[in-house]
């Protein structure tokens, strides 16, 4: 039973920074840059918007206008983890690649953020 518990904890743990599927030249955001997400809205090229509020509130607004709400936290590996009200959760890594800010999900999919 303990082996299964340990395995479950390991599987549920977020990826460490070294395990994120980054590309050469990707630089993860610094702790200061991650802290500065509070109060910002990031717009992606599909017109979706991630809004990080002070105090940890989070919302994602789809191009259709529908929104999903939750809370966000910064994990030890520098990823941004979202806990949605509907029970779904995810962690993503923001990196700078040249002049671009890019969100990388756990599958390695890359979502560039529009410049402000």
C-alpha positions as CSV (number, residue, x, y, z in Angstrom):
1,X,0.0,0.0,0.0
2,X,2.8,2.4,0.9
3,X,4.5,1.7,-2.5
4,X,1.2,2.8,-4.3
5,X,1.0,5.9,-2.2
6,X,4.6,6.9,-3.0
7,X,4.0,6.2,-6.7
8,X,0.8,8.3,-6.6
9,X,2.7,11.2,-5.1
10,X,5.5,11.0,-7.6
11,X,3.1,10.9,-10.5
12,X,1.0,13.8,-9.2
13,X,4.1,16.0,-8.6
14,X,4.7,18.8,-11.0
15,X,7.6,18.6,-13.4
16,X,10.9,20.0,-12.3
17,X,12.3,22.8,-14.4
18,X,14.9,20.4,-15.9
19,X,12.1,18.1,-17.1
20,X,10.0,20.8,-18.9
21,X,10.2,20.3,-22.7
22,X,12.1,23.5,-23.4
23,X,14.1,24.4,-26.5
24,X,17.7,25.9,-26.7
25,X,17.5,29.6,-25.9
26,X,14.4,29.3,-23.6
27,X,14.9,31.1,-20.3
28,X,12.3,30.4,-17.6
29,X,10.9,33.5,-15.9
30,X,12.7,34.6,-12.7
31,X,11.0,34.5,-9.4
32,X,10.6,38.3,-9.6
33,X,9.0,38.1,-13.1
34,X,6.6,35.4,-11.8
35,X,5.7,37.6,-8.8
36,X,5.0,40.4,-11.3
37,X,2.2,38.3,-13.0
38,X,-0.1,39.5,-10.3
39,X,-2.3,42.2,-11.8
40,X,-1.5,41.3,-15.4
41,X,-3.5,40.0,-18.2
42,X,-1.7,38.0,-20.9
43,X,-3.3,37.7,-24.3
44,X,-2.5,34.8,-26.6
45,X,-2.7,34.7,-30.4
46,X,-6.0,32.8,-30.3
47,X,-7.4,35.9,-28.4
48,X,-7.6,33.9,-25.1
49,X,-6.7,35.9,-22.0
50,X,-5.1,34.7,-18.8
51,X,-5.7,37.1,-16.0
52,X,-3.6,36.8,-12.8
53,X,-5.0,38.9,-9.9
54,X,-3.4,39.9,-6.7
55,X,-4.1,37.4,-4.0
56,X,-4.0,34.4,-6.4
57,X,-7.3,34.7,-8.2
58,X,-7.1,33.5,-11.9
59,X,-9.4,33.6,-14.9
60,X,-9.1,32.5,-18.5
61,X,-11.4,34.1,-21.0
62,X,-11.8,32.3,-24.3
63,X,-12.2,34.2,-27.6
64,X,-15.9,33.4,-27.4
65,X,-16.2,35.4,-24.2
66,X,-16.7,32.5,-21.9
67,X,-14.5,32.3,-18.8
68,X,-13.1,29.7,-16.5
69,X,-12.2,30.8,-12.9
70,X,-9.8,29.5,-10.3
71,X,-6.7,30.3,-8.4
72,X,-3.0,30.2,-9.3
73,X,0.2,29.6,-7.4
74,X,3.9,29.5,-8.3
75,X,5.4,26.0,-7.9
76,X,9.0,25.4,-6.6
77,X,10.1,24.6,-10.2
78,X,9.0,28.0,-11.4
79,X,5.8,26.8,-13.1
80,X,2.5,28.5,-12.8
81,X,-0.2,26.1,-11.5
82,X,-3.9,26.7,-11.9
83,X,-6.6,25.1,-9.8
84,X,-9.9,25.7,-11.6
85,X,-13.2,25.8,-9.7
86,X,-14.5,22.8,-11.7
87,X,-11.7,20.6,-10.2
88,X,-9.4,20.6,-13.3
89,X,-5.8,21.7,-12.7
90,X,-2.7,22.3,-14.8
91,X,0.8,23.6,-14.5
92,X,2.6,25.6,-17.2
93,X,6.0,27.1,-17.6
94,X,6.5,30.6,-18.9
95,X,9.8,31.2,-20.8
96,X,11.4,34.0,-22.7
97,X,12.6,32.9,-26.1
98,X,14.4,35.8,-27.6
99,X,12.0,38.7,-27.4
100,X,8.9,36.4,-27.0
101,X,7.1,35.3,-23.9
102,X,5.9,31.7,-24.3
103,X,3.7,29.4,-22.2
104,X,4.8,25.7,-22.4
105,X,2.3,23.1,-21.2
106,X,3.3,19.7,-19.8
107,X,2.9,18.2,-23.3
108,X,5.5,20.6,-24.8
109,X,2.9,22.6,-26.7
110,X,4.0,26.2,-27.0
111,X,1.7,29.2,-26.8
112,X,3.3,32.6,-27.5
113,X,1.9,35.6,-25.7
114,X,1.1,38.7,-27.7
115,X,3.4,41.7,-26.9
116,X,1.7,44.2,-24.7
